[in-house]
Amino acid sequence: MKNRPAYQLKTVLFLYNVAQIISCIYIIIKAWKFSQWNPLNFRNCNLIYHTAERASEFNDVTSTARIVKNFELVETVFFVLRKKQNQVTALHLFHHIAVITLGYYCLHFLSVEAILFPMSMNCFVHIIMCFYYLMAAVLNAHIMRRSRLYK
């Protein structure tokens, strides 16, 4: 990418961010539905056994989250293709590595309802972030600067 011009990925970024927002909303709804819409139920640390009647519902939400969180790595590829190297920070890379590593560990070795709370909070933050990126992809920089959301 050193000697190439930056790619203009407005359509791809629009579709990616819309898909991320929808999938994160889906994960939050499924996680909260699993806890019977009571956020205090997330403190439940009972193991979800694969023979339990709610295990398939738990596996559905966690496997969907794992797929979505792995797919979020594409965001880093978009930064590189658009030559936005300043957005590929150590925190960005650490976050994605930590989420995938902890997600794998928690979902394979620690199947408890309590992991749904940080997972849904991560999805909530990604909804806000993807909405911002969606606006930045659709609107031009002048409008973003006027709304003070863009430097």
Backbone as numpy.savetxt, mean C-alpha at the origin, in Angstrom:
# Nx Ny Nz CAx CAy CAz Cx Cy Cz
19.35 4.48 -17.77 18.53 5.69 -17.77 19.39 6.96 -17.77
20.69 6.81 -17.62 21.55 7.98 -17.51 21.49 8.86 -18.75
21.56 8.26 -19.93 21.59 9.03 -21.18 20.25 9.08 -21.88
19.23 8.66 -21.21 17.90 8.65 -21.82 17.04 9.75 -21.21
16.07 10.22 -21.96 15.14 11.20 -21.36 14.17 10.50 -20.41
13.62 11.26 -19.50 12.65 10.71 -18.55 11.37 10.33 -19.29
10.77 9.24 -18.87 9.52 8.79 -19.47 8.35 9.60 -18.91
7.38 9.84 -19.76 6.13 10.46 -19.34 5.12 9.34 -19.13
4.76 9.07 -17.92 3.91 7.92 -17.61 2.57 8.34 -17.01
1.99 9.42 -17.50 0.76 9.93 -16.89 -0.37 8.91 -16.87
-0.61 8.24 -17.97 -1.70 7.27 -18.04 -1.41 6.07 -17.14
-0.18 5.58 -17.19 0.20 4.44 -16.36 0.11 4.81 -14.88
0.60 6.00 -14.52 0.53 6.43 -13.12 -0.91 6.62 -12.67
-1.75 7.15 -13.55 -3.16 7.30 -13.21 -3.79 5.94 -12.90
-3.59 4.99 -13.80 -4.18 3.66 -13.60 -3.60 2.97 -12.38
-2.29 3.07 -12.19 -1.64 2.45 -11.03 -2.19 3.02 -9.72
-2.27 4.34 -9.63 -2.73 4.96 -8.38 -4.20 4.68 -8.11
-5.02 4.66 -9.14 -6.44 4.31 -8.95 -6.56 2.87 -8.46
-5.78 1.97 -9.07 -5.81 0.57 -8.64 -5.33 0.42 -7.20
-4.29 1.16 -6.83 -3.78 1.09 -5.46 -4.82 1.61 -4.46
-5.47 2.71 -4.79 -6.47 3.28 -3.89 -7.62 2.29 -3.70
-8.11 1.73 -4.78 -9.23 0.78 -4.70 -8.83 -0.47 -3.91
-7.65 -1.01 -4.18 -7.23 -2.22 -3.48 -6.97 -1.96 -1.99
-6.43 -0.79 -1.65 -6.22 -0.48 -0.22 -7.55 -0.28 0.50
-8.52 0.35 -0.16 -9.85 0.48 0.44 -10.47 -0.90 0.65
-10.32 -1.79 -0.33 -10.83 -3.16 -0.22 -10.19 -3.87 0.98
-8.89 -3.74 1.15 -8.20 -4.40 2.27 -8.69 -3.85 3.60
-8.83 -2.55 3.70 -9.31 -1.95 4.96 -10.72 -2.44 5.28
-11.60 -2.45 4.30 -12.97 -2.91 4.54 -12.99 -4.37 4.98
-12.21 -5.21 4.29 -12.16 -6.63 4.65 -11.57 -6.83 6.06
-10.52 -6.07 6.39 -9.90 -6.21 7.71 -10.85 -5.76 8.81
-11.52 -4.64 8.59 -12.45 -4.14 9.61 -13.69 -5.04 9.69
-14.12 -5.58 8.57 -15.25 -6.51 8.60 -14.87 -7.76 9.39
-13.64 -8.23 9.21 -13.17 -9.40 9.96 -13.18 -9.14 11.46
-12.90 -7.91 11.87 -12.90 -7.57 13.30 -14.27 -7.10 13.78
-15.30 -7.36 13.00 -16.68 -6.97 13.30 -16.83 -5.45 13.49
-16.11 -4.67 12.69 -16.17 -3.20 12.67 -15.83 -2.58 14.01
-15.08 -3.30 14.81 -14.66 -2.77 16.12 -13.14 -2.72 16.13
-12.55 -1.51 16.08 -11.09 -1.44 16.03 -10.41 -2.00 17.27
-11.14 -2.09 18.38 -10.54 -2.66 19.59 -10.40 -4.17 19.49
-11.10 -4.80 18.55 -10.94 -6.23 18.33 -9.58 -6.57 17.74
-8.89 -5.56 17.20 -7.58 -5.81 16.63 -6.55 -6.20 17.69
-6.84 -5.93 18.95 -5.90 -6.30 20.02 -5.95 -7.79 20.33
-6.86 -8.50 19.67 -7.02 -9.93 19.86 -5.79 -10.65 19.30
-5.07 -11.34 20.16 -3.85 -12.02 19.74 -4.03 -13.53 19.65
-5.25 -13.99 19.52 -5.48 -15.42 19.35 -5.05 -15.84 17.95
-4.42 -16.97 17.88 -3.98 -17.48 16.58 -5.19 -17.86 15.73
-5.09 -17.55 14.44 -6.11 -17.95 13.49 -5.67 -19.29 12.91
-6.32 -20.34 13.33 -5.93 -21.66 12.85 -6.56 -21.92 11.49
-5.88 -22.67 10.68 -6.35 -22.91 9.32 -7.61 -23.76 9.29
-7.99 -24.34 10.41 -9.22 -25.14 10.45 -10.39 -24.34 11.00
-10.15 -23.13 11.46 -11.24 -22.32 12.02 -12.18 -21.87 10.91
-13.43 -21.58 11.30 -14.40 -21.20 10.29 -14.10 -19.84 9.67
-13.39 -18.97 10.38 -13.06 -17.65 9.85 -11.67 -17.60 9.21
-11.00 -18.73 9.16 -9.64 -18.75 8.62 -9.62 -18.38 7.14
-10.61 -18.80 6.38 -10.61 -18.47 4.95 -10.79 -16.97 4.74
-11.62 -16.34 5.58 -11.80 -14.89 5.50 -10.50 -14.17 5.86
-9.82 -14.64 6.90 -8.54 -14.06 7.31 -7.50 -14.25 6.22
-7.45 -15.45 5.64 -6.48 -15.72 4.57 -6.77 -14.88 3.33
-8.04 -14.61 3.06 -8.40 -13.79 1.91 -7.84 -12.37 2.06
-8.08 -11.76 3.22 -7.62 -10.39 3.41 -6.10 -10.31 3.49
-5.46 -11.26 4.12 -4.01 -11.19 4.26 -3.30 -11.53 2.95
-3.82 -12.47 2.19 -3.17 -12.78 0.90 -3.36 -11.64 -0.09
-4.53 -10.99 -0.07 -4.73 -9.82 -0.91 -3.77 -8.71 -0.53
-3.60 -8.50 0.78 -2.67 -7.46 1.24 -1.25 -7.79 0.83
-0.87 -9.04 0.91 0.50 -9.42 0.53 0.73 -9.15 -0.96
-0.23 -9.46 -1.79 -0.09 -9.21 -3.23 0.00 -7.71 -3.51
-0.85 -6.93 -2.87 -0.85 -5.48 -3.08 0.45 -4.87 -2.58
0.92 -5.29 -1.43 2.16 -4.72 -0.88 3.37 -5.11 -1.72
3.37 -6.29 -2.30 4.46 -6.66 -3.21 4.38 -5.85 -4.50
3.18 -5.58 -4.96 3.00 -4.80 -6.19 3.39 -3.34 -6.00
3.40 -2.85 -4.75 3.79 -1.47 -4.50 5.26 -1.20 -4.82
6.04 -2.25 -5.02 7.43 -2.06 -5.42 7.53 -1.45 -6.82
6.48 -1.58 -7.62 6.46 -0.99 -8.96 6.59 0.52 -8.87
6.13 1.09 -7.78 6.22 2.53 -7.56 7.68 3.01 -7.66
8.61 2.23 -7.13 10.02 2.58 -7.20 10.50 2.57 -8.65
10.02 1.62 -9.43 10.38 1.56 -10.86 9.87 2.81 -11.57
8.68 3.25 -11.24 8.14 4.48 -11.84 9.01 5.68 -11.51
9.48 5.77 -10.27 10.36 6.88 -9.88 11.62 6.89 -10.74
12.20 5.72 -10.94 13.44 5.62 -11.71 13.19 5.96 -13.18
12.11 5.43 -13.75 11.80 5.71 -15.16 11.50 7.18 -15.40
10.96 7.86 -14.42 10.64 9.28 -14.56 11.80 10.17 -14.11
12.92 9.54 -13.74 14.13 10.23 -13.25 13.82 11.10 -12.03
13.07 10.56 -11.12 12.75 11.21 -9.85 13.56 10.52 -8.76
14.88 10.53 -8.91 15.77 9.83 -7.97 15.65 10.37 -6.56
15.25 11.63 -6.41 15.11 12.20 -5.06 14.00 11.53 -4.27
13.08 10.84 -4.94 11.99 10.15 -4.24 12.37 8.73 -3.83
13.46 8.22 -4.38 13.94 6.89 -3.98 14.92 7.09 -2.83
14.36 7.31 -1.66 15.17 7.59 -0.48 15.42 6.31 0.30
16.31 6.42 1.27 16.59 5.27 2.14 15.33 4.88 2.91
14.55 5.86 3.33 13.30 5.56 4.05 12.32 4.83 3.15
12.22 5.25 1.90 11.33 4.60 0.94 11.72 3.13 0.75
13.00 2.89 0.52 13.48 1.52 0.33 13.33 0.70 1.60
13.68 1.29 2.75 13.53 0.57 4.03 12.08 0.20 4.27
11.17 1.11 4.00 9.74 0.85 4.21 9.29 -0.35 3.38
9.62 -0.36 2.10 9.17 -1.46 1.26 9.81 -2.78 1.65
11.08 -2.76 1.99 11.74 -4.00 2.42 11.15 -4.48 3.74
10.91 -3.56 4.68 10.36 -3.93 5.98 8.93 -4.46 5.85
8.12 -3.82 5.05 6.72 -4.26 4.89 6.67 -5.66 4.29
7.48 -5.92 3.28 7.47 -7.24 2.66 8.02 -8.30 3.62
9.12 -7.98 4.31 9.72 -8.93 5.24 8.81 -9.21 6.43
8.31 -8.14 7.07 7.42 -8.33 8.21 6.10 -8.97 7.79
5.61 -8.58 6.63 4.37 -9.18 6.14 4.52 -10.68 5.92
5.64 -11.07 5.33 5.88 -12.50 5.12 5.97 -13.23 6.45
6.73 -12.66 7.38 6.89 -13.31 8.69 5.56 -13.41 9.42
4.84 -12.30 9.50 3.58 -12.29 10.26 2.53 -13.20 9.63
2.44 -13.22 8.34 1.40 -13.99 7.69 1.71 -15.48 7.64
2.98 -15.85 7.71 3.33 -17.27 7.68 3.54 -17.88 9.06
4.01 -17.08 10.01 4.37 -17.63 11.31 3.58 -17.04 12.47
2.82 -15.98 12.22 2.12 -15.31 13.30 0.73 -14.90 12.82
-0.11 -15.86 12.58 -1.45 -15.58 12.06 -2.38 -15.19 13.20
-2.32 -13.90 13.57 -3.18 -13.37 14.62 -3.95 -12.18 14.07
-5.09 -11.95 14.67 -5.95 -10.86 14.23 -5.29 -9.49 14.44
-4.37 -9.41 15.38 -3.73 -8.13 15.70 -2.93 -7.57 14.54
-2.48 -8.39 13.60 -1.70 -7.86 12.48 -2.57 -7.09 11.49
-3.88 -7.22 11.60 -4.76 -6.51 10.68 -4.78 -5.00 10.95
-4.52 -4.59 12.19 -4.54 -3.15 12.49 -3.39 -2.41 11.81
-2.11 -2.82 12.01 -1.05 -2.09 11.28 -1.18 -2.23 9.77
-1.70 -3.35 9.32 -1.90 -3.53 7.88 -2.94 -2.53 7.36
-4.02 -2.35 8.09 -5.03 -1.39 7.63 -4.54 0.05 7.77
-3.72 0.34 8.77 -3.16 1.69 8.90 -2.18 1.98 7.75
-1.40 0.99 7.37 -0.50 1.14 6.22 -1.29 1.41 4.96
-2.38 0.70 4.79 -3.24 0.91 3.62 -3.86 2.30 3.64
-4.23 2.79 4.82 -4.81 4.12 4.94 -3.79 5.18 4.50
-2.56 5.05 4.95 -1.51 5.99 4.56 -1.27 5.91 3.05
-1.30 4.71 2.49 -1.09 4.56 1.06 -2.25 5.14 0.25
-3.45 5.14 0.79 -4.57 5.78 0.11 -4.31 7.28 -0.02
-3.88 7.90 1.07 -3.58 9.34 1.04 -2.43 9.62 0.08
-1.38 8.82 0.16 -0.21 9.02 -0.68 -0.54 8.81 -2.16
-1.27 7.75 -2.47 -1.61 7.48 -3.87 -2.57 8.53 -4.41
-3.44 9.07 -3.56 -4.32 10.14 -4.00 -3.51 11.38 -4.36
-2.48 11.68 -3.55 -1.60 12.80 -3.86 -0.86 12.56 -5.17
-0.30 11.36 -5.35 0.40 11.04 -6.60 -0.56 11.06 -7.79
-1.79 10.66 -7.57 -2.80 10.70 -8.63 -3.06 12.14 -9.06
-3.20 13.02 -8.08 -3.40 14.44 -8.40 -2.18 15.01 -9.11
-0.97 14.65 -8.65 0.25 15.14 -9.28 0.38 14.63 -10.70
-0.10 13.42 -10.97 -0.02 12.86 -12.32 -1.04 13.48 -13.26
-2.20 13.82 -12.74 -3.28 14.33 -13.58 -3.18 15.85 -13.76
-2.94 16.55 -12.68 -2.88 18.01 -12.74 -1.47 18.44 -13.13
-1.36 19.62 -13.70 -0.02 20.09 -14.04 0.63 20.74 -12.81
1.93 20.98 -12.89 2.70 21.48 -11.74 2.23 22.85 -11.30
1.78 23.69 -12.24 1.31 25.03 -11.88 0.09 24.97 -10.95
-0.85 24.13 -11.27 -2.04 23.99 -10.43 -1.67 23.40 -9.07
-0.77 22.43 -9.07 -0.33 21.82 -7.79 0.38 22.85 -6.92
1.20 23.71 -7.54 1.88 24.75 -6.75 0.89 25.76 -6.18
-0.11 26.12 -6.99 -1.12 27.07 -6.51 -1.91 26.51 -5.34
-2.12 25.19 -5.33 -2.85 24.59 -4.23 -1.93 24.27 -3.05
-0.63 24.60 -3.19 0.38 24.43 -2.15 0.58 22.98 -1.75
0.33 22.07 -2.68 0.56 20.65 -2.42 1.83 20.16 -3.09
2.48 21.05 -3.83 3.60 20.64 -4.65 4.66 21.72 -4.59
5.91 21.36 -4.50 6.98 22.37 -4.43 7.54 22.66 -5.78
